[in-house]
Amino acid sequence: MDDVALVRADNPSPLTLTGTNTWLVGRDPCWVVDPGPADLPEHVEAVLAAAGERGGVGGVVLTHGHGDHAGAARAVAEGGGGVPILAAAWEGATARIGDGDAAGPMLEAIAVPGHASDHLCFALRSGEACLTGDAVLGAGSVFIAPDPGALRGYLDGLERLRACRFARLLPGHGPVVEDADAKLEEYIGHRLDRERRLVEALGAGARSIDALLDAAWSDAPPELRLPATVTLFAHLDKLAEEGRLPDGVEERPEWFAQLGRHAH
C-alpha cells in the first residue's frame, strides 16, 4: 500500500470504538488526516513525533468537523509549523475543499455526506485505498444525521465508493478494512434492511418513535439507542422525501436535530 501510517487516539467509546484513527500520508512532508480530539495533548505529541520521522507536516486534512476528528487540527497545524488546514466546512479551516479536489500530493476528496453534511473521504491517488472517516468504520455502522437528503446522499456516496473498486478502506475508527467491496456491500445492505424493517413496522401501524425504534433497531444495545434514534429520523426523512411516509408518525423532539449535528 502507499506510504500511510496510523496513530490512534486514546479516546475509546461506543461511538469511537478503539479511538480516533489519525492517518499520516506520504513523506517529506506527510499530510495528517483527522488529527483527533482537542483534549489529548499526548496524542498531538505522538502525531507530531511520527510526522517528524516522515519529514514533517505538509498540511492537515479533515474528513468532517466533528470534535473527535477535528479538535486537534489547530494544535497539529501549529506544531507542524503553521501548515494549512483543509476541510469542506469546518470553521477553523484555512482552505475549503470539496468533491474532486486534491488534498496534498497523494489524496483526492470524495464527498460522502450522511454522517455529517460536510463529510469527505480521501482516495489515495494510486487508487488502492480510501480514507473513509466516519462514512465507513472498521466495525459496526455509523449514525446518519437527519439533514435534508442525508440518507439518500449517503447511499449515493457509498455507491460511488464501491464503483472506485478500492482494495482497502482506512476508517476513522476501528481496524483497516481489507475487503473494501464486501464492506461497502455490507453497509449498503444494512441501510436498506433497516429501511425494510421500518417500512414493515409502519405498515403494521407503528407510529411512535419508541415503537419504530424497537421494531427496526431491536438489536441496538442501550448505549447506542440514542444514535440509533438519530438515524431513524434520517430514514423517516428519506421516506417522506419519497412520498412513502404515512400520516401520524410521532413528531421528533427538536433537540434530536442538534444531536445529529454534534453527537461526535
N, C-alpha and C positions, 0 to 999 in steps of 0.2 A: 504494500500500500504506500501511497505518497507519504512524505515525511510529516507525520502527525503524532503528537504526544498528548497524554491525558494527565491533568492534575485535578483530583476530585476534592471538592469542598466537604468539610466535616459538618454537614447540616442535614443528616438523615431525618426523614419523617414519612408518614403515609403518602404525602404528595410528592416529595423529592426522592423517594426510595433511598438509595445509599448515599445520596448527596448530589449536589450540582456538579456536572461534568464541565470543566473548563478545558477547551481544546487549544493546543498550540500548533499552528500550521506553518510549515516551511522553516527556513533558516536564513540568517544573515540579511535581514532580520526575520523573525517569525511574527505571525499575526495571532492575537489572542481572541478566541471566540467564547463569549459568555464568561466573563471573569468572576462571576459568583456573587454571593451576598456581601452586604456592606459591613456586617458585624463580625467578620472573621479576619482580623489583620494577619493571622498566621497563614491563611490561605493566600492572601495577597503576596506575602513574602515568598511563599512557595512558588507561586506563579512567576513572580519576577526572577526568582533564582533559576527556575527551569528555563525561562526565556533568555536569561543571561548566558546560559550554556548553549543556546541556539543562535547567538549573535544579536541578542537584544530584541526589543519590541518595535515592530513597524507600525502597528495600529491595533485598535480594539474594535471588535465587531460584535453586535448583539443580534441574537435571533428575535428577541422581543424585549419589552420593557419591564417585565415582572422582576421584583426585587431580588429573587434568588438567582437571577441570571445577570441583572444589570447593576446591582447595588455597588459592586466594587469597580465599576468601569472607570470612574474618575481617578480612583487611587492607583489602578494599574496604569492608566494612561499617563498620569503624572510621574509615577515611579519609572515608567519607560522613557521618560524624557519629554513629556508633553506631546505625545503622539495623538493622532486623530481618533475619534470615536465615531464609528459608522453604525447607523441604525435607521429603521424605517420611520419611527415616530418618537422615540424616547427623547424626553425634553433636554437631556444633557448631551445629546449627540452634537458633534461638530460638523458632521456632514450627513445628509439624508441619502439613503439608497433605497431602491425598490427592485421589483422583479426584473431579472436580466442584467442587473448592474454588477460590475466587478467589485470585489472587496479584497484589496490586495492583489498580488500576482497569481494566486492559486485558487481563489474562490469566486463563485458566481451565485447571486441571490436567486432563490425561487420562492415566490410568495405562496404561503400555505396558511391563510387565515383560518380562524376557528377557535383554537385555544386562546388566541388573542388576535384582535383585528390587525395588528401590526406585525404579525409573525412572519419571519423569513426563515427558510432553510438555506444551506450553503453547500452547493455541489463543488467537489474538487474538480478542477479543470481537466484532470485526466479522465473523469467520468467514472472512476472506480467506486467512489463512496460519496455520501452526503451527510453533512452535519444537520441533524433534524431538530435540535432544540426540544421544545415540548410538543411538536407536531406528532412525533413518534417516539415513544420511550423504549428502553431496553426490556422492560417488563410491564405488564398491565396496560391500561388505557389512560387517556387524558380527558380532563373535563373540557367541554366546549362552552365558551362564554356566549350568552344569549344576545349577541349583537345582530342587527339586521343582516339576513343572508348568511349567518355564520356557519351553519351546518352544511348548507349547500356548497359554500365556498370551501369548507374543509374537505368534503368528499371529492370535489373537483381537484383540490390540491393533492390529495392522496393519489388520485388517478394520474396526475402529472408526474408525481414522483415515481410511480410504478412504470410509466412509459419511458422513463430515463434508464431503466434497467441497471440500476446500481448493484454492485456486488454486496456492499455492506452499508449499514447505516450507523452513524456515530451520534447517539442520542444525547439529550441534555441531562438525562438521569438514567441510571441503570447500565447494564453491560452493552458492549458492541453487539449489534445485530449482524450475524454472519450470513443470514439468508434474507436479503432485502425483499425479494419478491414474495416470499412466504409471509413475512411480517406485514407487508402492505396489504396483501390479500386478507390476512387475519384482521387487520384494522378496519378495512372497508366492510368485510363481512360482519364484524362486531357491531358497527354502527347500524347497518341495515337490519341486523337481528334485533337490536334494541327498538328500532322503528316498528318492525313487525309486531313485537310484543306489545308495544304501546298502542298500535292501531287495534290489536285484538282486545286490549283492555277497554279502550274507548268504545269499541263495538259491543262489548258486554255491559256497557252502561257506567263504567267508572268515570267520575268527573272530578273528584277531589285530588289534590296534589299527592297526598299520602297514599291514596288507593292506586293511583297511576304509578307512583314510585315502587310500591310493594309489588305490583304486577310486572313491571318491565325491568326493575333493578332489584329483584328479590335476592340476588347474590351479593349485593353491595354490603361490605362489613360496616358496622356502626360508624367507624371513624371516617368512612368515605361517603356517608349518606348525604352530607351537605354538598360536596362537589357533584355527586350523582344528581342531586336535585337541580343544580345549575344546568347540567347537561340535559336533563329532562325538559327544561324550559327551551333550550335550543332546539330540541326535537319538536316540541309543540309549535314553536315559531315556524319551522320548516313545513309542518302540516298546514298551518294557517296560510303560509305563502302559496301553497299548492292548492288551497281550497278544500283541504281534507280534514280540517279540524271541526268537529261537531260543536254545536252551541252548548253552553252550560259548564264548560271547564272552569274550575275554580281560579279566580284571579291570583296571580303571584304577588307576594309581598314586594314592595318597591325595593327593599334593601337587598334582595337577591340579585337585582341588576348590578348593584355596586359590587357584590361579592364576585360576580362573574368577571369583572374587570380587574379586581385587585386581590383575588384569593391567593395568588402566589406572591 
